[in-house]
Structures are given as structure tokens and as C-alpha cells.
Amino acid sequence: MSDQGFVATMKLVPFLIVMLLSVVHGPVSLSAQELTPVGVWLHDNERIRVKVAPCDEQRDEPLCGKIVWLKNPEDEEGKPRLDTENPDQAQRDQLVIGTTVIHGLVRSGPRVWTDGTIYNPDDGETYRARVTVVDPNTLHVRIYVMLPLFGETKVWTRVED
């Protein structure tokens, strides 16, 4: 091979590397963008299932989440479990199943939704929430008070609707 042929080949190497990387990473980036928290998720305590969907059927965002299943749907008296810890006394006679517990999540990255809140019917408290889709079947729900640093992460698992 002549010196000119070698130089021409070497000039092609960076181009070929970029092309190879775009072919290899292109589909990964696309699939990462398609992962969303929309679906039904089992809380890591395995007592609650939450269906995440757009808050408004006409728009993709923000996302909300509603309790669709309880492991123990009845209280100690055998009656349907009510939202008795709700700080709004007018809501305390509402069923826990059907309660919207996640409000206002908006996409802030390919797999991240932030700026939402999550309501805990066990204690009647509302916390800030950040949701990260780890893979198609794993959701990290970061629950915190002021900053994500001051919170805890729950691992939810996707289940059939």
C-alpha cells in the first residue's frame, strides 16, 4: 500500500468509528426514550398496585397514578377500606381503591419524570416524587420532602393490567 493510500485509509477510520457507534447506540437510545412509567405497578411492599396514566386522556402529560388493587381491600370489620387518614375530612369516606395517589409527573429526561407528588393513604401525607424507569419492568420511585437527597427510593415492578 502506498503512503497516500495509507493516509486516505487513516482519514476514513474516525468516520467509520462514528458510523459504527451510531448504528450500535442508535436503537438503544430510541428504546430508552420509549420506556415510560405508563402501566400498572406493584409497590415494593406488595400490598398496592398503582396504574400510571396521563392525568388527562387528551394529553400525554402530566402523569397520574391511581390505586387499582389492594392486597387487603377490606378493613378489620370486613368493610371496603376507606381513606381514613386523609387530611381532608371530606375525603375520609372515599374508597382507597380508586384513589389518585400520584399527581403531576412530567418528563425531565429519557427515563425520568419529576415535579410530581405522591400521596400515602397509610399516613395521609403527601410527598414529592421522582420516577425513573430502570427497564421495562422496574420503576424507581423516589419519595422525598424537600430535596431528593432527603428521601427514599421504592422499587416497583410492572404487572399485567
N, C-alpha and C positions, 0 to 999 in steps of 0.2 A: 504494500500500500504506500502511495506517495505521501509526502508531508502535507500536501494540500488536501488529499483525501482524508487523512487522519484529522486534520484541523476541522474539516467540514463535518466529520462524524462527531467530533467532540462538541461542536456547536449544537448538534441535534440532541445530545444527551439531556440537558436541562429541560428541553421541550418534551422529550419522551417521558421524563420523570413526572412532570406536571400532568401530562395526559394520563399516565398510569394512575397517579394519585386521584385525579378527578373521577376516573372510572371506578376505582376501588371505594372512594369515600362518598361519591355522589348518591348511590342508593341508600347508604347508611344515614346520611343527612335527611333525605326525603322521608325515610321511615321514622326517624326521630321526630320530625315535625308532625307526623300523622298521629303519634301517640297522644291521647288525651285522657283526662280522668272521667270522661263521659262513660257511664255504665253503672253496674251495681257492685258494691264493695263490702266485704266483710271486715268489720272493725277488728283490731288485733285482740280484743277481749272475747271475740267470737259470740257476743250477745246481741249485736246490732248489725243490720245491713242497711246501707245508705245508697240510694240511687242518685247519681250525679247527672245533671242535665242542664241545658240552658234554662235560666230563670224565666225567660220569655220565649215561647215557641217560635216567634218570628225572628229571633236573633240568636247567633251562636254564643254570644257572651252577654253579660256575665253568667257564670255557672252557679247553680244552687244544688243543694242535696237534701233529700227527704228520706226519713226513716221508712223503710218498706217492710221490715221484718224484725221481730224481737224473738230471742230465744225463749223468753218468759213473757208472753204478751199479756198475762193476767197478773193481778196483784195477789196479795195473801188471801183475800176474800173470794178469789176466783172471778173478779170483775176485770174488764179490759183496763190495762194500765193507762193511767192519766198523767198528764204533765204537772204533777202536784208541786214541783219545786220551781215552777215558772215565776219569775219576779213580777209578772203582770197577772194579778189575781184573776182577771177576766179570762185568762188562757188556761187556768189550772184544771178546768173541767174538759179540756180537749184531750183526745187520744194521743199517746206518744207515737203510735204508728200513724204516719201521715204528717208528722211534724217536720217542717223545714228546719234543718239544723245547720246547713251551710248556706251562706249568702255572699254574693258579690265577688266571686273569684274571677280574675281576669288574667289572661295570658301575659306573662312578662318574659318568656323565653320559650325555646322549642319544647321543653317538657315541664315548664314551671308556671304555676298560677298563683298569684298573690293578691293582696288587698282585700281578702275576704274575711269573714268571721265564721266561727263555729260555735254553736250552742250545745251545751251539755245538759240534757234533761235530768241527769242524775243529781246535779247540784244547782241547776238553774243559772249557771254562769255562762257568759259569752266571752269567747277568746278570739284573738286574731288568728288567722290561718294562712299557711303557705303550703301548697300541694306540689309535689314533684312526682312525675310518672317515671319510675325507675325502669320498668319494662312493661310489656302489655298486661301483665298480671300482678304488678306490685306498685302500690301507691304509698309514698311517704307523706304523711300529714303532720306538718309542724304546727303545734298549738302553742301560743305564747301570749304574754300580757303586753309588754311594751316593745321589745325587740326579739327577733327570732332567737337570739343568743340566750334569752331567758325563757326557755320553753322546753318542750319535749316532743319527740317525733314518734308517731304511731305508724306502724306498718299495716296497711290494709291490703287485702287480697281480693282480686276480681272473682266474682261468682256469676253464675248464669242468672239472667233476668227473671 
